[in-house]
Amino acid sequence: MSQETLLVVGGAGYIGSHCTTLLLEHGYNALVLDDLSTGHREAVPEEASLIIGDLGDAALLNNIFERHDISAVFHFAALAIVSESPRQPLTYYENNVAKTAVLLQAMASHEVPCFIFSSTAAVYGEPSADVLTEDHPTSPVNPYGRSKLMVEAMLSDAAEALALRYASLRYFNAAGTDPSGRWGEDHRPETHLIPRILLGTLAHQGVAIHPAADVPPWIEVYGTDYDTPDGTCVRDFIHVTDLAEAHLLALRHLRQEGESLVCNLGSETGFSVRQVIEAAARVTGTSLPVQEKPRRPNEPSRLVASAAFSRRLLGWNPRFSDLETIIQTSWEWHKAHPRGYAQS
């Protein structure tokens, strides 16, 4: 068991909290930096140390690196509402790009050698293939995706110039919750499809959900005229616990002097919005009313990963990412926490 100290930036968020827990379980010391603007203090495991602060605060970062012998940084702190990013592009570039540059500069000053970055399938834009490999052209269609691709470019340049190795992990659709029920998904507003369906189901059943989740007791389907079998978008859903496992494997790869890498994290299976709605109805026993609405701008019709590279290089083997397991774990957490972390 290692006693390395790891900095988890954004560790009070959805994916960050799951990753922090896994790191602790494998014997690492975890130091969480989060401003709690979208994360939750309750999502940080008691065994981790929480520092409340801003990713872009250079003085704070330098103080952290001076006081702690940190061997690697995990970076989850990003604004990530795709539909919001065209309305607030400068905010997205400031938070996701400029502040990451501050973090990388602080790491370089203190010779921290390893960086694991939370990237996204949004870097690909509108795909030209049914299944996306890492060499597919990158042409993001919104500021969120462009901000992540900019960070990938910064990492590549920094690795050329500095003693830095990195893993850029391109998530497809993170979903599900910790199977033990400790941690969940609590966004305000909630924009992800599966928790919107499940919270809407609870609201339909008369359960009080957190008002800031902004979820009605029905399902809104944006676009029914896509070039897909049932006309709705197709997405690749990957369980958050499997994502966390990939981060641990990426850390081990880098700590063993492995080369920097960019890889997809997905289940390699696509499900349409209608298929997800049907699966959720089977899990919950409730079929919600559906409201069909026009497409949202810049939404690719299909995003499905090839994860062959991450499986081969990292030995990654997702265990929880069949659709009904994803929905079942999420349903159990939302039933127990209909108001999210506001309800213990």
Residue pairs with C-beta under 8 A, 6 or more apart in sequence:
1 26
1 27
2 26
2 27
2 28
3 27
3 28
3 29
4 28
4 29
4 71
4 72
5 28
5 29
5 30
5 31
5 68
5 69
5 70
5 71
6 23
6 28
6 29
6 30
6 31
6 70
6 71
6 72
6 73
6 74
6 251
7 31
7 32
7 33
7 64
7 68
7 70
7 72
7 73
7 74
7 112
8 16
8 19
8 20
8 23
8 30
8 31
8 32
8 33
8 48
8 73
8 74
8 76
9 16
9 33
9 34
9 55
9 73
9 74
9 75
9 76
9 77
9 103
10 16
10 33
10 34
10 39
10 55
10 75
10 76
10 77
10 78
10 118
11 17
11 19
11 20
11 30
11 32
11 33
11 34
11 39
11 44
11 48
11 50
11 74
11 76
12 32
12 34
12 36
12 39
12 40
12 41
12 43
12 44
12 50
13 34
13 38
13 39
13 40
13 43
13 76
13 77
14 43
14 174
14 184
14 185
14 186
14 187
14 240
15 76
15 118
15 171
15 174
15 240
15 243
15 244
16 32
16 34
16 39
16 43
16 74
16 76
16 77
17 39
17 40
17 43
17 44
17 45
17 183
18 178
18 183
18 240
18 241
18 243
18 244
19 74
19 76
19 243
19 244
19 247
19 248
20 30
20 32
20 44
20 45
20 48
21 45
21 178
21 182
21 183
21 244
22 241
22 244
22 245
22 247
22 248
23 30
23 74
23 248
24 30
24 45
24 47
24 48
26 248
30 45
30 47
30 48
30 49
31 48
31 49
31 51
31 64
31 68
31 70
32 44
32 48
32 49
32 50
32 51
33 51
33 53
33 55
33 60
33 64
33 77
34 44
34 50
34 51
34 52
34 53
34 77
35 52
35 53
35 54
35 55
35 77
36 52
38 187
38 188
40 186
40 340
40 341
41 50
42 341
42 344
43 183
43 186
43 341
44 50
51 60
51 64
53 60
54 60
54 99
55 61
55 77
55 95
55 99
55 100
55 102
55 103
56 94
56 95
56 98
56 99
56 102
57 102
58 102
58 105
58 106
61 102
61 103
61 106
62 106
62 109
62 110
64 70
65 106
65 107
65 109
65 110
65 112
66 110
70 110
70 112
71 112
71 113
71 114
71 255
72 112
72 113
72 114
72 115
72 116
72 251
72 254
72 255
73 103
73 107
73 112
73 114
73 115
73 116
74 116
74 118
74 247
74 251
75 100
75 103
75 115
75 116
75 117
75 118
76 118
77 95
77 99
78 95
78 96
78 118
78 147
78 148
79 85
79 88
79 91
79 92
79 95
79 96
79 144
80 120
80 144
81 144
81 191
82 122
82 142
82 144
82 145
82 191
82 298
83 191
83 296
84 144
85 92
85 142
85 143
85 144
85 147
86 142
86 143
86 297
86 298
88 143
89 143
92 143
92 144
92 147
93 143
93 147
93 150
96 144
96 147
96 148
96 150
96 151
97 147
97 150
97 151
97 154
100 151
100 154
101 154
104 115
104 154
104 155
104 158
104 164
107 115
107 164
108 158
108 162
108 164
111 163
113 163
113 164
113 165
113 254
114 164
114 165
114 166
114 251
114 254
114 255
115 155
115 164
115 165
115 166
115 167
116 166
116 167
116 169
116 247
116 250
116 251
116 254
117 151
117 152
117 155
117 166
117 167
117 168
117 169
118 169
118 171
119 148
119 151
119 152
119 168
119 169
119 170
119 171
119 262
120 144
120 145
120 148
120 170
120 171
121 132
121 170
121 171
121 172
121 173
121 236
121 264
121 266
121 303
121 305
122 140
122 141
122 142
122 144
122 145
122 148
123 138
123 140
123 145
123 148
123 149
123 152
123 170
124 132
124 136
124 137
124 138
124 139
124 140
124 145
124 300
124 303
125 137
125 138
125 139
125 140
125 141
125 145
125 300
126 139
126 141
126 300
126 301
127 136
127 300
127 302
127 303
128 136
128 137
129 136
130 302
130 304
131 268
131 304
131 305
131 306
132 264
132 303
132 304
132 305
132 306
133 264
133 306
133 308
133 309
134 170
134 262
134 263
134 264
134 306
134 309
138 149
140 146
140 148
140 149
141 298
141 300
142 298
151 168
152 168
152 262
155 164
155 166
155 168
155 260
156 260
158 164
158 166
159 165
159 166
159 260
164 260
165 254
165 258
165 259
165 260
166 254
166 260
166 261
167 247
167 250
167 251
167 253
167 254
167 260
167 261
167 262
167 263
168 261
168 262
168 263
169 243
169 246
169 247
169 250
169 263
169 265
169 310
170 262
170 263
170 264
170 265
170 305
171 238
171 243
171 265
171 266
172 235
172 236
172 237
172 238
172 264
172 265
172 266
172 267
172 303
172 304
172 305
173 192
173 193
173 235
173 236
173 237
173 238
173 266
173 303
174 192
174 238
174 240
174 243
175 185
175 192
175 194
175 237
175 238
175 239
175 240
175 326
175 327
175 330
176 194
176 237
176 239
176 240
176 241
176 320
176 321
176 325
176 326
176 327
176 329
176 330
177 183
177 184
177 185
177 240
177 329
177 330
177 332
177 333
178 184
178 240
178 241
178 329
178 333
179 241
179 320
179 329
181 332
181 333
181 336
183 333
184 330
184 333
184 334
184 337
184 340
184 341
185 192
185 195
185 240
185 330
185 333
186 210
186 213
186 337
186 340
186 341
187 195
187 213
188 210
188 212
188 213
188 214
188 340
189 212
189 213
189 214
189 215
190 196
190 199
190 213
190 214
190 215
193 235
193 273
193 276
194 237
194 276
194 280
194 326
194 327
194 330
195 215
195 330
195 334
196 215
196 219
196 220
197 219
197 276
197 277
197 280
197 288
198 280
198 284
198 327
198 330
198 331
198 334
199 209
199 213
199 215
199 334
199 338
200 215
200 216
200 217
200 218
200 219
200 288
201 280
201 284
201 286
201 288
202 209
202 334
202 335
202 338
203 209
203 215
203 216
203 217
204 217
204 218
204 286
204 288
205 286
207 338
208 338
208 339
209 215
209 338
209 339
210 338
210 339
210 340
210 342
213 340
217 288
217 289
218 288
218 289
218 290
218 291
219 277
219 288
219 289
219 290
219 291
220 290
220 291
220 293
221 232
221 273
221 274
221 277
221 290
221 291
221 292
221 293
222 233
222 293
222 294
222 295
222 296
222 299
223 231
223 232
223 233
223 293
223 294
223 295
223 296
223 299
224 231
224 232
224 292
225 231
225 295
226 232
226 233
226 234
226 295
226 301
226 302
227 301
228 234
228 272
228 301
228 302
229 272
230 272
230 274
230 275
232 272
232 273
232 274
233 272
233 273
233 299
233 300
233 301
233 302
234 270
234 271
234 272
234 301
234 302
234 303
234 304
235 270
235 271
235 273
235 276
235 302
235 303
235 304
236 266
236 267
236 268
236 269
236 270
236 271
236 303
236 304
236 305
237 267
237 271
237 276
237 321
237 323
237 326
238 265
238 266
238 267
238 305
238 318
238 321
239 267
239 318
239 319
239 320
239 321
239 325
239 326
239 329
241 319
241 320
242 265
242 316
242 318
242 319
242 320
242 321
243 265
245 316
245 318
245 319
246 265
246 310
246 314
246 316
249 314
249 315
249 316
250 261
250 314
253 261
253 313
253 314
254 260
258 313
261 313
263 307
263 309
263 310
263 313
263 314
264 305
264 306
264 307
264 309
264 310
265 305
265 307
265 310
265 316
266 304
266 305
266 306
266 307
267 305
267 307
267 318
267 321
267 322
268 304
268 305
268 306
268 307
269 304
269 323
270 302
270 303
270 304
271 279
271 323
275 323
276 323
276 327
277 288
277 290
279 323
279 324
279 327
280 327
280 331
281 287
281 288
282 324
283 324
283 327
283 328
283 331
284 331
307 316
307 318
310 316
311 317
320 326
320 329
337 343
